[in-house]
Amino acid sequence: MAHGELDTGRRFDTYVSVQWTAAQKQDISNYQEGLVLQFNRNTKLANRHESLEVVRVGPESLVARKGTGEEVSISPAKVRAFSVYERRPIEVASGDSLMLTANRRDPDFRATNGELVKVKSVDEAAIRLEDGRTIPASYREFTHGYAITAHRSQGKTVDNVIISADAMKKELFYVAASRGRSEIAIVTSDRELLRESVGVSTARQSAMESVRKQQHEHGLDKAPEMSHESGFARNHVTPFAEQHSTPAPIHDTGRTADHGIEQDIGHSLGL
């Protein structure tokens, strides 16, 4: 642990939502043995946060097993009472970084979807976090937190960022790139595709922005080194990290909150 190594891990089952619509949850033909039904309210069949495993699928109802071993019959028509998950095992060790993937607002445990946490210790029954919380056995919505999507990175700040992408729109790329305090590395298998995609904005343009863009396209503007479409400088081209090569670090020199980082990244992408 003193050298940055993880301790011996233990296996835990995690739950990953199948993302079914209400109509899909009502269709009994979608269910199969091994799926997990987690109840989000107290009912006669199960308590809130209790998880049951589907063991049989009948013509009109499901047979699910509780943690006590008791089997109950559940009608898919009561879709509002439970959520459906797949069970996936992961190994968790002291020092691991985890991402919580579901909200929980209980008196003894509170969690926010997308929250990154650090593991202090693990045993057969519990995962204890460095912030003092203990993940209860009824909460199994988490995964390793070493790599996250750009969407989930919003609001987070870390020392070093590695962006892996072949295509990404301007706004999302900026979100991912501006998470790092000191260093950014970008890895791609298609430099040209990434360069072109980062030059495309998904934001709606104002009337003035549209006029400036038209002026630029017709050569009427007097700022050739800056693209109004992308917001990135285009006057320098520097080497870029290709796939299977060492990522090229990009130092933002403390400018992650302003246009300085846009220029640094733009230079590396050849914009």
Secondary structure, DSSP 8 states (H G I E B T S, - for coil): -TTS-----EEEEEEEE----HHHHH-GGG--TT-EEEESS--SS--TT-EEEEEEE-SS-EEEE-TTS-EEEE-TT-GGGEEEEEEEEEEE-TT-EEEE-S-EEETTEEE-TT-EEEEEEE-SS-EEETTS-EE-TT---EEE-SS--TTTTTT--EEEEEEE-S---HHHHHHHHTTEEEEEEEEBS-HHHHHHHHT---S---HHHHHHHHHHHTT--S-TTB-TTT-SB-S------BTTS--EEE--TT-TTSHHHHHHHHHHHT-
